[in-house]
Amino acid sequence: MNTPRPVLVVDFGAQYAQLIARRVREARVYSEIVPHTMPVAEMLARDPAAIILSGGPASVYAPGAPQVDPKLFDAGVPIFGICYGFQAMAQALGGTVAHTGGREYGGTPLRTRPEGAALFRDLPAEISVWMSHGDCVTEAPGGFTVTAESPGAPVAAFEDLAGRRAGTQFHPEVEHTAYGQRILERFLYDVAGIEPTWTPENIIDEQVARIRATVGDKEVICALSGGVDSAVAAALVHRAVGDQLTCVFVDHGLLRAGEAEQVEKDYVAATGIRLRVVDAEERFLAALAGVTDPEQKRKIIGREFIRVFEAAAREVAAAGDVEFLVQGTLYPDVVESGGGTGTANIKSHHNVGGLPEDLRFSLVEPLRTLFKDEVRQLGLALGLPEAMVWRHPFPGPGLAIRIIGEVTRERLDLLRAADRIAREELTAAGLDRDVWQFPVVLLADVRSVGVQGDGRSYGHPIVLRPVSSSDAMTADWSRLPYDVIARISTRITNEVPEVNRVVLDVTSKPPGTIEWE
């Protein structure tokens, strides 16, 4: 099965380019992000079903501002311009873009002209949209119909249905735009004529066929962490090649309560995957003894993981012809590393994560074209346990970077107990999926005075750090109900004797980071 024709999102430096691509995927249409510097011939060689020109920070009149090659509009491909892309499109087609001195930022009333307009059909005559512009289109190109206006943009949307082209000055991809997803879908379905066929089932069929064709009868190995990315990637490869796959789970003793058992029992029961477990807790604790610097902790854990995985991989390779290594790379990782212009899920002889030079595999990345929310849907379709599919993102170094100070077995046990309580109460309140991540941090080198029983105590503080985010690039602290926070605090101070104080971190990112170390 071939990958469907993509909708190409041309990135003009917008903070929303990935969000546009995700919204297109949510409409069950496959999308990819490409840089604005990509030549038109190369874009067209991808046989796009449509092209979306993203927003961007520049003015179309600024020296060196990115432009749209007019050849793009001669190819007959449906095109949708958003914000800067809307202005660049108008300028390239002979319209007028002016710097009027007026600006619109944030929520803005939009007056639509829904009669005969595909984008606004059956929508109210006035809606609130999200604007972010200084320049504006004052005259639409020939052949285009103006379909909306705002106080600061006389041409806030236009359409050329015969040419299958449209655009908006506002951002339909953000949640702040009313009916934004519907407007985007109207372009995809009604203007571009694309069928919504991008589903988890289709993704599974496509990737299984690719993996089988690539791997053949060779053996495959995967480092399973317990996180959703590696779990789904391994399950997908297992669906394709069965017992040719061996997963290695390095239990470094730094996971949260119940997570090692979840991998060893629940995951294996759900998938039938052949799993090799390496108990390396003592090794990691010995290597971390006396270390307090967070960067040094990360380096030690990374080094020891590579050594342990290397030994396990050699044992697996000794029993068969292992040629491939599975990795749960996601599409945002590809885009952010500058590799977002390709769709291949196999990279030849890639030396992964600092693995030794003599441990060389071809890399299998079955999730390389997917976003996190799509990976979760894929996991559910593959029959993985919901608790694993919806697991909050968790750092590779584990609890070691949530202990401020030296990592010891006693401190790990203390933090696990507090973390387990916080997660239990979040689940009981039905808030698991409202929170992106919920680090619980132990200030191991800090003691605070308290009153427990009939006497004074000197216990450790615990920090609660619930955050909400869509991509972890920015984040805000989650406004959990006070009664939930109170229950967590009461249970921790009652059930974990070494803790006598619980505090809440209310810092956004930026300026803070999600993790403390």
C-alpha positions in Angstrom: 0.0 0.0 0.0 1.4 3.4 -1.0 1.5 6.5 1.2 -1.4 8.7 0.1 -0.7 11.9 -1.8 0.4 14.5 0.8 -1.0 17.9 1.6 2.2 19.9 1.7 2.4 22.6 4.4 5.0 25.1 3.2 6.7 26.5 6.3 7.4 30.3 6.1 8.8 30.3 9.6 5.4 30.1 11.4 5.1 28.9 14.9 2.0 27.2 13.8 3.3 25.1 10.8 3.3 21.8 12.8 -0.2 22.7 14.1 -1.5 23.2 10.6 -0.1 19.7 9.6 -1.7 18.2 12.7 -5.1 19.8 12.0 -5.0 18.4 8.4 -4.2 15.0 9.9 -7.2 15.4 12.3 -9.3 15.8 9.2 -8.0 12.3 8.2 -5.9 13.7 5.4 -2.1 13.0 5.2 0.2 16.0 5.5 3.9 16.8 5.5 5.8 20.0 6.2 8.3 21.3 3.7 10.5 24.5 3.9 9.6 27.5 1.8 13.1 27.2 0.2 12.1 23.9 -1.5 12.0 24.5 -5.3 8.6 24.3 -6.8 9.7 21.5 -9.1 10.6 19.5 -6.1 7.3 20.2 -4.4 5.4 19.1 -7.5 7.5 16.0 -7.8 5.9 14.9 -4.5 2.5 14.8 -6.3 0.7 16.8 -3.6 -3.0 16.6 -3.2 -3.0 20.2 -2.1 -0.5 22.8 -0.8 -1.0 25.0 2.3 1.1 28.2 2.6 1.7 28.8 6.3 2.0 32.0 8.2 5.3 33.6 9.1 6.8 36.6 10.9 8.0 38.6 7.9 6.4 41.4 5.9 6.0 40.5 2.2 7.7 43.9 1.5 10.7 43.4 3.8 14.1 42.9 2.2 14.8 39.2 1.8 11.2 38.2 2.8 10.3 34.7 1.5 8.3 34.8 -1.7 6.0 32.4 -3.5 7.2 31.3 -6.9 4.4 32.1 -9.3 5.1 28.8 -11.1 3.4 27.1 -8.1 0.0 28.5 -9.2 0.4 27.3 -12.8 0.4 23.6 -11.8 -3.3 23.2 -11.1 -2.7 22.0 -7.5 -5.2 23.3 -5.0 -3.7 26.0 -2.8 -4.7 27.5 0.6 -2.9 30.5 2.0 -2.9 31.4 5.7 -1.7 34.7 7.2 1.7 35.5 5.6 1.0 32.7 3.1 -2.3 34.4 2.2 -0.5 37.7 1.6 2.3 36.1 -0.4 -0.3 34.3 -2.5 -2.2 37.5 -3.1 0.9 39.4 -4.1 2.2 36.6 -6.4 -1.2 36.5 -8.2 -1.5 40.3 -8.8 -3.4 41.4 -5.8 -2.5 44.2 -3.5 -0.9 43.9 0.0 -0.5 47.2 1.9 1.0 48.3 5.2 -1.9 50.4 6.5 -0.5 51.1 9.9 -3.2 49.1 11.5 -2.6 45.8 13.2 -4.8 42.9 14.4 -3.6 40.5 17.1 -5.6 37.9 19.0 -9.4 37.5 18.9 -10.9 39.6 16.1 -14.5 39.7 14.8 -14.8 38.5 11.3 -17.7 39.3 9.0 -18.3 36.5 6.5 -20.0 36.5 3.1 -21.2 32.9 3.1 -23.3 33.1 0.0 -21.5 31.1 -2.6 -18.4 30.7 -0.4 -17.1 27.2 0.2 -15.1 28.0 3.4 -18.0 29.8 5.3 -21.0 27.9 4.0 -23.6 27.5 6.8 -21.5 29.4 9.3 -22.7 32.6 11.1 -22.3 35.9 9.4 -19.9 37.0 12.2 -17.4 34.8 14.0 -14.4 35.4 16.2 -11.1 34.5 14.7 -7.4 34.6 15.7 -5.4 37.3 13.8 -1.7 38.1 13.9 -0.8 40.7 11.2 0.4 44.2 10.4 0.2 44.2 6.6 -3.2 43.3 5.0 -4.6 42.4 1.6 -6.5 45.4 0.2 -7.3 44.1 -3.2 -7.9 40.4 -4.1 -6.2 39.0 -7.3 -8.3 38.7 -10.4 -10.7 35.8 -10.5 -10.9 35.7 -6.7 -14.1 36.5 -4.7 -13.7 38.3 -1.3 -15.5 36.2 1.3 -14.7 37.9 4.6 -13.5 41.1 6.1 -12.4 42.3 9.6 -11.9 45.8 11.0 -8.3 45.8 10.0 -8.4 43.6 6.9 -10.8 44.6 4.0 -9.8 41.3 2.4 -9.7 38.8 5.2 -10.5 35.8 3.0 -10.9 35.0 -0.6 -11.7 32.1 -2.9 -11.3 31.1 -6.6 -13.3 27.9 -6.7 -12.7 27.3 -10.4 -9.0 27.4 -9.8 -9.4 25.5 -6.5 -7.6 28.2 -4.5 -8.5 30.0 -1.3 -7.0 31.8 1.7 -7.6 33.5 5.0 -5.8 36.3 6.8 -6.7 34.6 10.1 -5.4 31.3 11.5 -8.0 28.6 11.2 -5.7 26.0 12.8 -5.7 27.5 16.3 -8.3 26.7 18.9 -9.1 30.4 19.3 -10.7 30.6 15.9 -14.4 29.6 16.0 -15.2 26.9 13.4 -11.5 26.8 12.5 -11.3 23.1 11.9 -14.5 23.2 9.8 -13.1 26.0 7.7 -9.9 24.0 7.1 -11.9 20.8 6.3 -14.1 22.8 3.8 -10.9 23.6 1.9 -9.6 20.1 2.0 -12.9 18.4 1.1 -14.9 20.9 -0.9 -12.2 23.1 -2.6 -9.4 20.5 -3.0 -11.7 17.5 -3.4 -9.6 15.3 -1.1 -11.2 12.1 0.4 -10.6 11.7 4.2 -8.9 8.3 4.2 -5.9 8.8 6.6 -7.0 6.4 9.4 -5.1 4.3 12.0 -6.1 1.1 10.1 -4.7 2.4 6.9 -1.5 3.5 8.6 -1.1 0.0 10.1 -1.6 -1.7 6.7 0.8 0.6 5.0 3.6 0.3 7.5 3.2 -3.5 7.9 3.7 -3.9 4.1 6.7 -1.6 4.1 8.4 -3.3 7.1 7.9 -6.8 5.6 9.3 -5.7 2.2 12.3 -4.1 4.0 13.2 -6.6 6.7 12.5 -9.8 4.7 13.6 -12.8 6.8 16.2 -10.8 8.9 16.1 -10.5 12.7 15.1 -7.2 14.3 15.9 -5.7 17.8 14.2 -2.9 19.7 15.0 -1.1 22.9 11.7 -1.0 24.8 11.5 1.8 27.4 7.9 1.5 28.5 6.9 4.8 26.8 4.2 5.0 24.2 6.5 5.7 21.2 8.8 2.6 21.6 5.8 0.5 22.6 3.8 1.3 19.5 6.8 1.1 17.2 7.6 -2.4 18.5 4.0 -3.5 18.3 3.8 -2.4 14.7 7.0 -4.2 13.7 5.8 -7.3 15.5 2.5 -7.2 13.6 4.7 -7.3 10.4 7.4 -9.8 11.2 6.3 -11.6 14.4 9.1 -13.5 16.2 11.8 -12.0 14.0 11.6 -9.2 16.6 13.2 -9.3 20.0 12.7 -6.4 22.4 15.2 -5.6 25.1 13.9 -3.8 28.2 16.7 -2.4 30.3 15.3 -2.0 33.9 17.6 0.7 35.3 15.6 1.0 38.5 14.7 4.6 37.8 11.1 4.1 36.6 7.9 5.0 38.5 5.9 2.5 40.6 4.4 -0.3 38.5 6.0 0.7 35.1 8.5 -2.1 34.9 5.7 -4.7 35.7 3.5 -3.0 33.0 6.2 -3.6 30.4 7.1 -7.2 31.5 3.5 -8.4 32.0 0.8 -6.3 30.5 2.6 -5.4 27.3 3.8 -8.9 26.6 0.4 -10.3 27.3 -1.2 -7.8 24.9 1.3 -8.3 22.0 3.0 -11.7 22.4 6.3 -10.0 21.8 9.5 -11.8 22.7 11.0 -9.7 25.5 14.4 -9.9 27.1 14.6 -8.1 30.5 17.9 -6.9 31.8 17.9 -6.0 35.5 20.5 -3.3 35.8 19.3 -1.4 38.8 22.5 -2.1 40.9 24.7 -1.1 38.1 23.0 2.2 37.6 22.8 3.0 41.3 26.5 2.3 41.7 27.3 4.6 38.7 25.2 7.4 40.1 26.5 7.2 43.7 27.6 10.6 45.0 26.6 12.4 41.8 24.4 15.5 42.2 25.0 17.5 39.0 22.0 16.9 36.7 24.0 17.0 33.4 26.4 14.5 34.8 23.5 12.2 35.9 22.1 12.3 32.3 25.5 11.4 30.8 26.1 8.6 33.2 22.6 7.1 32.6 23.0 7.4 28.8 26.5 5.8 28.9 25.4 2.9 31.1 22.2 2.3 29.1 24.3 2.1 25.9 26.7 -0.4 27.5 23.9 -2.6 28.9 21.9 -2.5 25.6 25.2 -3.3 23.7 25.7 -6.4 25.8 22.1 -7.5 25.3 22.2 -6.8 21.6 25.3 -8.9 21.2 23.6 -11.8 22.9 20.6 -11.5 20.6 22.7 -11.1 17.6 24.7 -14.2 18.5 21.5 -16.2 18.2 20.4 -14.9 14.8 21.1 -12.5 11.9 20.1 -9.2 13.4 20.3 -6.4 10.9 17.6 -3.9 12.0 17.0 -1.7 15.0 13.5 -0.3 15.7 13.3 3.3 17.0 10.2 5.3 17.9 11.1 8.5 16.1 8.1 10.8 15.6 7.5 13.4 12.9 8.2 16.5 15.1 11.6 15.0 15.8 12.2 14.7 12.1 11.1 18.2 11.3 13.0 19.8 14.2 16.2 18.0 13.1 15.9 19.4 9.6 14.8 16.1 8.1 11.2 16.9 7.4 11.4 16.7 3.7 11.4 13.0 3.3 8.9 10.2 4.0 11.1 7.2 4.1 10.9 5.2 7.3 14.2 3.3 6.8 17.6 4.9 7.1 20.7 2.9 6.2 23.3 2.0 8.8 22.4 4.9 11.2 24.5 4.8 14.3 21.8 5.4 17.0 22.2 7.3 20.2 25.9 6.9 20.5 25.9 3.1 20.1 29.4 1.7 19.6 30.8 1.9 16.1 30.8 -1.9 15.7 27.1 -2.2 16.6 25.7 -1.0 13.3 22.1 -1.6 12.2 19.7 -0.4 9.6 17.2 1.7 11.4 13.4 1.0 11.2 11.3 4.0 12.1 7.6 3.1 11.5 6.3 6.2 13.3 8.5 8.6 11.4 5.5 10.3 9.7 3.3 10.6 12.7 2.5 13.0 15.5 2.0 11.9 19.2 -1.8 11.9 19.1 -1.7 9.7 16.0 0.7 7.3 17.7 -1.7 7.0 20.6 -4.6 6.2 18.2 -2.4 3.6 16.5 -1.5 2.0 19.8 -5.2 1.6 20.6 -5.9 0.1 17.2 -3.0 -2.3 17.8 -4.6 -3.5 21.0 -2.1 -2.0 23.5 -3.1 -1.4 27.1 -4.8 2.0 27.5 -2.6 2.7 30.6 0.5 2.4 28.3 -1.0 4.3 25.4 -2.0 7.3 27.5 1.1 7.3 29.7 2.4 10.8 30.2 5.7 11.6 28.6 8.5 10.5 30.9 12.2 11.4 30.6 14.7 8.8 29.6 16.8 9.3 32.7 13.7 8.6 34.7 13.3 9.6 38.3 17.0 10.4 38.6 16.4 13.9 37.2 13.4 14.4 39.5 15.5 13.9 42.6 17.4 17.2 43.3 20.5 15.7 44.9 22.2 12.3 45.0 20.2 9.4 43.7 19.9 6.6 46.2 17.6 3.6 46.5 15.9 5.1 49.6 15.2 8.4 47.8 13.9 6.6 44.7 11.5 4.6 46.9 10.4 7.8 48.6 9.8 9.6 45.3 8.0 6.6 43.8 5.6 6.5 46.7 4.8 10.2 46.4 4.5 10.0 42.6 2.2 7.0 42.8 -0.2 8.9 45.1 -0.2 11.9 42.7 -1.0 9.7 39.7 -3.7 7.8 41.6 -5.5 11.0 42.6 -5.2 12.5 39.1 -6.7 9.3 37.6 -9.5 9.2 40.2 -10.4 12.7 39.4 -10.6 11.8 35.6 -7.9 14.4 34.8 -5.3 12.1 33.2 -5.8 13.4 29.7 -6.2 17.0 30.7 -2.6 17.1 31.9 0.3 16.7 29.4 2.8 15.7 32.1 2.9 15.6 35.9 6.5 15.5 37.3 6.7 15.0 41.0 10.0 16.3 42.3 11.9 15.4 45.5 14.1 18.1 47.0 16.4 15.6 48.5 19.0 18.0 49.8 16.4 20.3 51.4 14.8 19.8 54.8 11.9 21.9 56.2 10.5 22.0 59.7 7.1 20.6 60.2 4.7 19.2 62.9 3.8 15.6 62.7 2.2 13.8 65.6 3.2 15.5 68.8 6.6 16.8 67.7 8.5 18.7 65.2 9.8 17.1 62.1 12.5 17.8 59.5 11.2 16.3 56.3 11.7 16.6 52.6 9.6 18.9 50.4 7.8 17.4 47.4 7.1 19.6 44.4 4.0 19.0 42.2 4.5 20.1 38.6 1.4 19.5 36.5 1.7 21.1 33.1 -0.5 21.4 30.0 0.9 21.5 26.5 0.4 20.3 23.0 4.0 19.7 22.0 6.2 20.4 25.1 7.9 23.3 23.2 5.8 25.7 25.4 3.7 24.8 28.5 1.6 26.2 31.2 0.9 24.9 34.7 -2.3 23.0 34.9 -5.0 24.6 37.0 -6.0 21.4 38.9 -9.0 21.7 41.2 -8.0 22.7 44.7 -9.6 19.7 46.2 -7.5 17.3 44.0 -4.3 19.1 45.1 -5.4 19.0 48.7 -6.0 15.2 48.5 -2.6 14.7 47.0 -0.9 16.8 49.6 -2.8 15.1 52.5 -2.1 11.6 51.3 1.6 12.2 50.6 2.3 13.8 54.0 0.3 11.0 55.7 1.5 8.1 53.8 5.2 9.0 53.1 6.7 9.7 56.5 9.8 11.3 55.2 7.8 14.1 53.6 6.2 16.9 55.6 5.6 19.6 52.9 4.0 19.6 49.4 4.3 22.6 47.2 2.9 23.4 43.7 5.1 24.8 40.9 3.1 27.4 39.0 5.8 28.4 36.5 5.1 28.4 32.7 7.6 27.3 30.0 9.3 29.6 29.3 10.8 30.8 31.6 10.9 27.5 33.4 11.3 24.1 31.9 8.9 21.2 32.5 11.5 19.1 34.4 13.5 20.7 37.2 16.8 19.1 36.1 
